[in-house]
Amino acid sequence: MRHLVAIVTSIAVALLATVYLASPIASWAVRQYTFEDPDTVANLHALVFMAVNVGALVAGWLFGWLLGARLGEE
């Protein structure tokens, strides 16, 4: 049960982060620098976008793991 809760929670948190957080954070990070090459802009945007998504996936997994442990105790 604990694994199932962790998986579902991680997917839900990653989905919410992808829709609402990743693009604004990536755009903010790109605006902090000046670039000469448009490819560098795209690479940084993609890197930050994916880093936010992976971080959200890990955070969702940890939250779900802890939540599953609490539900399993009852």
Phi, psi and omega in degrees: 000322182298319180294319180297315178297318180296319180293312182296317180294319180295321178294317181295316180293320179295321178296314178297320179293321179296319184283318190251335188249317193298312183292315177298322179292318178296318178295321177297316180296321179292324180293345182284346185236162171250141185232153174257339185239128179296334178294326178294322177299312180296320180295316179294318179299315180295320179297312180293319178303311181290324178296319177296319180294317178294319177299319178293323178296316179293317179297319177295321178297313180297317178297316179293325178295316178292320178296319178295326178293320180291322180289329180287339181286335185283000000 
